[in-house]
């Protein structure tokens, strides 16, 4: 999600996808709901996002532990990582 972490100069090109992310045009609260809050709105936005794959890859590579990234919740990303190893 744009603005979550400040990239260093080497990451500038690697994070270029963030400018095309639909989440950058919507309320960030939807992508970081309170514990037990609904993730439905964020996941719905992700389904139509052109950079969903890049977002998910970023979250997995950087061990993002909070929020919806690439259409997946924290729990879903953990399961995906476990299956991949």
Biotite code that builds the C-alpha atoms (Angstrom):
import biotite.structure as struc

atoms = struc.array([
    struc.Atom([0.000, 0.000, 0.000], chain_id="A", res_id=1, res_name="UNK", atom_name="CA", element="C"),
    struc.Atom([1.511, 3.334, -0.939], chain_id="A", res_id=2, res_name="UNK", atom_name="CA", element="C"),
    struc.Atom([2.935, 5.315, 1.927], chain_id="A", res_id=3, res_name="UNK", atom_name="CA", element="C"),
    struc.Atom([3.152, 2.431, 4.377], chain_id="A", res_id=4, res_name="UNK", atom_name="CA", element="C"),
    struc.Atom([6.926, 2.189, 4.212], chain_id="A", res_id=5, res_name="UNK", atom_name="CA", element="C"),
    struc.Atom([9.338, 4.736, 2.881], chain_id="A", res_id=6, res_name="UNK", atom_name="CA", element="C"),
    struc.Atom([11.324, 3.151, 0.068], chain_id="A", res_id=7, res_name="UNK", atom_name="CA", element="C"),
    struc.Atom([15.015, 3.820, -0.283], chain_id="A", res_id=8, res_name="UNK", atom_name="CA", element="C"),
    struc.Atom([16.502, 4.994, -3.578], chain_id="A", res_id=9, res_name="UNK", atom_name="CA", element="C"),
    struc.Atom([17.161, 1.419, -4.741], chain_id="A", res_id=10, res_name="UNK", atom_name="CA", element="C"),
    struc.Atom([13.502, 0.518, -4.301], chain_id="A", res_id=11, res_name="UNK", atom_name="CA", element="C"),
    struc.Atom([12.122, 3.375, -6.429], chain_id="A", res_id=12, res_name="UNK", atom_name="CA", element="C"),
    struc.Atom([11.685, 1.298, -9.590], chain_id="A", res_id=13, res_name="UNK", atom_name="CA", element="C"),
    struc.Atom([10.673, -1.816, -7.673], chain_id="A", res_id=14, res_name="UNK", atom_name="CA", element="C"),
    struc.Atom([7.802, 0.096, -6.063], chain_id="A", res_id=15, res_name="UNK", atom_name="CA", element="C"),
    struc.Atom([6.618, 1.916, -9.191], chain_id="A", res_id=16, res_name="UNK", atom_name="CA", element="C"),
    struc.Atom([3.575, -0.373, -9.257], chain_id="A", res_id=17, res_name="UNK", atom_name="CA", element="C"),
    struc.Atom([2.220, 1.439, -6.199], chain_id="A", res_id=18, res_name="UNK", atom_name="CA", element="C"),
    struc.Atom([1.244, 4.489, -8.250], chain_id="A", res_id=19, res_name="UNK", atom_name="CA", element="C"),
    struc.Atom([-1.170, 2.263, -10.218], chain_id="A", res_id=20, res_name="UNK", atom_name="CA", element="C"),
    struc.Atom([-2.651, 0.573, -7.154], chain_id="A", res_id=21, res_name="UNK", atom_name="CA", element="C"),
    struc.Atom([-6.364, 1.167, -6.640], chain_id="A", res_id=22, res_name="UNK", atom_name="CA", element="C"),
    struc.Atom([-5.835, 1.298, -2.878], chain_id="A", res_id=23, res_name="UNK", atom_name="CA", element="C"),
    struc.Atom([-3.899, 4.535, -3.337], chain_id="A", res_id=24, res_name="UNK", atom_name="CA", element="C"),
    struc.Atom([-7.142, 6.099, -4.569], chain_id="A", res_id=25, res_name="UNK", atom_name="CA", element="C"),
    struc.Atom([-9.338, 4.850, -1.723], chain_id="A", res_id=26, res_name="UNK", atom_name="CA", element="C"),
    struc.Atom([-9.634, 5.074, 2.040], chain_id="A", res_id=27, res_name="UNK", atom_name="CA", element="C"),
    struc.Atom([-6.675, 3.271, 3.648], chain_id="A", res_id=28, res_name="UNK", atom_name="CA", element="C"),
    struc.Atom([-8.858, 2.356, 6.620], chain_id="A", res_id=29, res_name="UNK", atom_name="CA", element="C"),
    struc.Atom([-10.499, -0.309, 4.451], chain_id="A", res_id=30, res_name="UNK", atom_name="CA", element="C"),
    struc.Atom([-7.150, -2.050, 3.986], chain_id="A", res_id=31, res_name="UNK", atom_name="CA", element="C"),
    struc.Atom([-6.181, -1.925, 7.653], chain_id="A", res_id=32, res_name="UNK", atom_name="CA", element="C"),
    struc.Atom([-9.398, -2.740, 9.531], chain_id="A", res_id=33, res_name="UNK", atom_name="CA", element="C"),
    struc.Atom([-9.621, -3.017, 13.290], chain_id="A", res_id=34, res_name="UNK", atom_name="CA", element="C"),
    struc.Atom([-9.250, -6.551, 14.656], chain_id="A", res_id=35, res_name="UNK", atom_name="CA", element="C"),
    struc.Atom([-12.401, -8.410, 13.731], chain_id="A", res_id=36, res_name="UNK", atom_name="CA", element="C"),
    struc.Atom([-13.398, -5.720, 11.214], chain_id="A", res_id=37, res_name="UNK", atom_name="CA", element="C"),
    struc.Atom([-14.579, -6.518, 7.727], chain_id="A", res_id=38, res_name="UNK", atom_name="CA", element="C"),
    struc.Atom([-12.082, -6.958, 4.912], chain_id="A", res_id=39, res_name="UNK", atom_name="CA", element="C"),
    struc.Atom([-14.795, -7.292, 2.273], chain_id="A", res_id=40, res_name="UNK", atom_name="CA", element="C"),
    struc.Atom([-14.478, -3.771, 0.804], chain_id="A", res_id=41, res_name="UNK", atom_name="CA", element="C"),
    struc.Atom([-10.704, -3.964, 0.485], chain_id="A", res_id=42, res_name="UNK", atom_name="CA", element="C"),
    struc.Atom([-10.796, -7.398, -1.109], chain_id="A", res_id=43, res_name="UNK", atom_name="CA", element="C"),
    struc.Atom([-13.453, -6.245, -3.577], chain_id="A", res_id=44, res_name="UNK", atom_name="CA", element="C"),
    struc.Atom([-11.224, -3.339, -4.633], chain_id="A", res_id=45, res_name="UNK", atom_name="CA", element="C"),
    struc.Atom([-8.265, -5.700, -5.017], chain_id="A", res_id=46, res_name="UNK", atom_name="CA", element="C"),
    struc.Atom([-10.150, -7.990, -7.398], chain_id="A", res_id=47, res_name="UNK", atom_name="CA", element="C"),
    struc.Atom([-10.134, -5.288, -10.081], chain_id="A", res_id=48, res_name="UNK", atom_name="CA", element="C"),
    struc.Atom([-6.669, -3.872, -9.393], chain_id="A", res_id=49, res_name="UNK", atom_name="CA", element="C"),
    struc.Atom([-4.140, -4.186, -12.226], chain_id="A", res_id=50, res_name="UNK", atom_name="CA", element="C"),
    struc.Atom([-1.183, -4.516, -9.843], chain_id="A", res_id=51, res_name="UNK", atom_name="CA", element="C"),
    struc.Atom([-2.653, -7.075, -7.461], chain_id="A", res_id=52, res_name="UNK", atom_name="CA", element="C"),
    struc.Atom([0.107, -9.587, -8.210], chain_id="A", res_id=53, res_name="UNK", atom_name="CA", element="C"),
    struc.Atom([2.891, -7.097, -7.609], chain_id="A", res_id=54, res_name="UNK", atom_name="CA", element="C"),
    struc.Atom([1.223, -6.029, -4.372], chain_id="A", res_id=55, res_name="UNK", atom_name="CA", element="C"),
    struc.Atom([0.951, -9.586, -3.081], chain_id="A", res_id=56, res_name="UNK", atom_name="CA", element="C"),
    struc.Atom([4.531, -10.344, -4.097], chain_id="A", res_id=57, res_name="UNK", atom_name="CA", element="C"),
    struc.Atom([5.716, -7.245, -2.239], chain_id="A", res_id=58, res_name="UNK", atom_name="CA", element="C"),
    struc.Atom([3.796, -8.229, 0.899], chain_id="A", res_id=59, res_name="UNK", atom_name="CA", element="C"),
    struc.Atom([5.171, -11.765, 0.861], chain_id="A", res_id=60, res_name="UNK", atom_name="CA", element="C"),
    struc.Atom([8.751, -10.671, 0.181], chain_id="A", res_id=61, res_name="UNK", atom_name="CA", element="C"),
    struc.Atom([8.640, -8.015, 2.900], chain_id="A", res_id=62, res_name="UNK", atom_name="CA", element="C"),
    struc.Atom([6.743, -10.064, 5.484], chain_id="A", res_id=63, res_name="UNK", atom_name="CA", element="C"),
    struc.Atom([3.916, -7.537, 5.767], chain_id="A", res_id=64, res_name="UNK", atom_name="CA", element="C"),
    struc.Atom([1.972, -8.644, 8.810], chain_id="A", res_id=65, res_name="UNK", atom_name="CA", element="C"),
    struc.Atom([-0.924, -6.207, 8.790], chain_id="A", res_id=66, res_name="UNK", atom_name="CA", element="C"),
    struc.Atom([-3.585, -5.220, 6.313], chain_id="A", res_id=67, res_name="UNK", atom_name="CA", element="C"),
    struc.Atom([-4.919, -6.474, 3.023], chain_id="A", res_id=68, res_name="UNK", atom_name="CA", element="C"),
    struc.Atom([-2.233, -6.850, 0.360], chain_id="A", res_id=69, res_name="UNK", atom_name="CA", element="C"),
    struc.Atom([-2.876, -8.327, -3.064], chain_id="A", res_id=70, res_name="UNK", atom_name="CA", element="C"),
    struc.Atom([-6.383, -9.238, -1.985], chain_id="A", res_id=71, res_name="UNK", atom_name="CA", element="C"),
    struc.Atom([-5.279, -11.418, 0.916], chain_id="A", res_id=72, res_name="UNK", atom_name="CA", element="C"),
    struc.Atom([-5.505, -10.938, 4.668], chain_id="A", res_id=73, res_name="UNK", atom_name="CA", element="C"),
    struc.Atom([-2.653, -11.573, 7.080], chain_id="A", res_id=74, res_name="UNK", atom_name="CA", element="C"),
    struc.Atom([-3.941, -15.070, 7.790], chain_id="A", res_id=75, res_name="UNK", atom_name="CA", element="C"),
    struc.Atom([-4.362, -15.885, 4.103], chain_id="A", res_id=76, res_name="UNK", atom_name="CA", element="C"),
    struc.Atom([-0.817, -14.712, 3.330], chain_id="A", res_id=77, res_name="UNK", atom_name="CA", element="C"),
    struc.Atom([0.586, -16.867, 6.150], chain_id="A", res_id=78, res_name="UNK", atom_name="CA", element="C"),
    struc.Atom([-1.228, -19.928, 4.766], chain_id="A", res_id=79, res_name="UNK", atom_name="CA", element="C"),
    struc.Atom([0.049, -19.165, 1.268], chain_id="A", res_id=80, res_name="UNK", atom_name="CA", element="C"),
    struc.Atom([3.619, -18.855, 2.549], chain_id="A", res_id=81, res_name="UNK", atom_name="CA", element="C"),
    struc.Atom([3.381, -22.130, 4.457], chain_id="A", res_id=82, res_name="UNK", atom_name="CA", element="C"),
    struc.Atom([2.123, -23.958, 1.373], chain_id="A", res_id=83, res_name="UNK", atom_name="CA", element="C"),
    struc.Atom([4.969, -22.517, -0.719], chain_id="A", res_id=84, res_name="UNK", atom_name="CA", element="C"),
    struc.Atom([7.698, -23.822, 1.597], chain_id="A", res_id=85, res_name="UNK", atom_name="CA", element="C"),
])
